[in-house]
Amino acid sequence: MKNKYIIGFVAIAIGLSGCTKLNEDLNGQVGNSGVTSGNVASVLGASYAAMIGPYQAPWNWSALQEVTSDEVIVPTRAGDWDDNGAWRALHLHKWAPDHSRISDVFRDLNSISYVSTSVLGSNPTPSQAAQARFLRAFAQFSILDGWGQVPYRDPGEDVTKPSRVRNAADEISYLISELTAIIPDLPAGPANVANKNAARTLLMKVYLNKGAFLNRTAPAFDAADMAKVISLADEIATGGYSLTANYFDNFAPTNDVLSKENIFTAQNIAGSSGSDLDGMWKCTTHYNQNPNGYNGFSTLSNFYNKFEAADKRRGGSYAGQTNISGIRIGFLVGQQVDQNGTPLKDRKGNPLAFTPEVSIIERDPNHLEVAGIRVIKYPIDYANTGSKKPDNDWVYFRYADVLLMKAEAQLRSAQTAQALTIVNLIRTTRGASLLNSLTLDNLLDERGRELYWEGFRRQDLIRFGKFLAAWQEKPASEAKYLVFPIPDNQLGNTNLIQNPGY
């Protein structure tokens, strides 16, 4: 990792906390000479700050999980959103080791891992150490998910030598051991710090995805692993979580107060710098909507059609947003209006009516600005727009995901009736009709409906054996695309081995 990323994250944290500067440079890695017990809190803060770049926006880790899936498409609209074909390559599964988005995310996820490790050689309290170890495990889980091999260092290692690398099997064993060990020392809450139930949720994901990480072309699901998923969900259930009545309150500017189900979030403070969460609505809305958007990301009609009309997750009016701008929450399709109900127009004066039809390359000049159903998952924070940053806390883990993971483990363990009960609880809460039966296919659909645009779809499609299939604007793809390539600029580390096919 380059020095500037670690130093920058540390500088952000120290600047926010008002602490004095570090005694020495962290050398871009994990040496402990520059960290003292007096500023451990600042370096731990830097670990949390390091999470912002790769996670809190639609164009980094989320893009690798969503644009590569059947949920999201970023059509080239004449000269807009071309970016040298980077977005098309993700959706079409045509990326290569020099793909800039893949390279940047790999770098930034590893930065989280390394700066978190720097906390551990500096006499942290048990709670500080456990939080740093959780953040490191969180980032390493993403690296394992994306690339199948994980660079790592221990505190105090010689940073002039290449980092060591764990293969998938070793990393899975490490994550299970590490997460189990730190749970007793993690705080019980709040949601915006690494906490016991956040670690349990991540551990659930390790057990649930273990078979897919070990064999992506033919995932197997061990009964003992599924039993662990179920038991961890039962432990989390004692935390007092429940499904939030208004689905979109989980993502609102005051979601720290409104949500009953958020387990792990990143705290964002209204007006402060740092978060690109507002990209979640800017990347989809049109230039003539309020606030002015970038007119890019869309969803696919086949995905939208998985929702019943009465399903609240499909969206509608939302107080604090629709009454201010006319923009609805959820999926935006058809004629768009302002807060007075006046129909909006595109830049050519045509009706601004978003269409279900969308192509990977839009060529019709009258369709460029309206092609594709748009998505607003995080309600717009109108109190903090423009140069200010929104107050919505970024959501990493929700209780609904815990319930769906439990249902999946039950279904894979022949406990179909119990799994169906869970799924129908979620569906009735969201206004959808009851399912009469539960299969792997309709459970995957339910995960899509509940967790869309939250950064899990690629992982889910791989686990359910659907990632290589053809879907709208994408042909069937080769097995090599089940993992991302190690970026060309990282292969100076001889412990990293390029993934097969690249």
Number of C-alpha atoms within 10 A of each C-alpha: 17 12 13 12 18 28 19 15 26 26 20 18 21 21 13 12 13 9 14 11 15 20 11 11 17 21 18 19 30 27 25 21 16 17 24 18 13 13 21 22 19 27 28 27 24 25 28 24 20 28 21 20 21 22 25 23 20 26 22 19 25 21 26 23 25 26 29 25 26 25 24 24 29 26 26 22 22 14 7 13 19 15 10 9 14 17 27 24 15 24 27 21 23 16 22 18 17 13 19 13 19 24 18 15 24 26 19 24 24 22 26 29 29 26 30 30 28 28 31 25 20 22 15 19 14 14 17 21 22 26 27 29 23 26 24 24 24 22 24 23 23 18 22 21 24 25 22 23 25 25 20 19 19 16 19 16 13 13 15 8 8 15 20 14 18 18 16 19 15 12 23 22 12 14 22 16 12 18 23 14 13 20 21 14 16 24 17 15 15 14 24 20 19 28 24 27 26 28 27 21 24 21 25 25 16 24 22 24 24 23 18 23 27 16 13 21 17 13 17 16 17 15 13 11 18 23 17 17 26 21 15 20 23 14 12 20 15 9 15 8 16 14 19 18 15 14 20 21 22 27 20 24 25 15 23 24 10 17 22 18 23 28 29 25 21 22 18 21 15 17 16 13 12 16 26 18 23 23 17 22 26 23 22 24 24 25 16 16 21 19 18 15 17 18 26 23 25 25 26 21 18 13 17 17 11 14 17 14 12 12 16 20 24 22 19 13 13 20 10 15 18 20 15 15 18 21 25 22 24 22 18 25 20 16 15 21 20 17 14 11 13 11 14 19 19 18 12 10 8 13 16 24 22 21 18 20 13 23 17 17 16 16 12 11 10 12 18 20 25 26 24 30 24 28 25 21 24 25 28 31 21 16 14 16 15 12 9 16 21 27 25 27 27 28 22 17 19 23 23 22 20 25 22 22 23 27 26 28 26 22 20 18 16 11 13 17 13 13 25 22 16 17 22 19 14 19 20 14 16 20 15 18 13 14 13 7 13 18 14 12 10 13 21 18 15 19 19 22 20 18 18 20 23 17 19 18 26 24 21 19 19 22 24 18 15 18 26 20 13 13 18 17 16 18 13 13 15 13 13 16 21 24 18 25 25 23 22 13 11 16 12 9 14 12 14 19 14 18 16 11 10 13
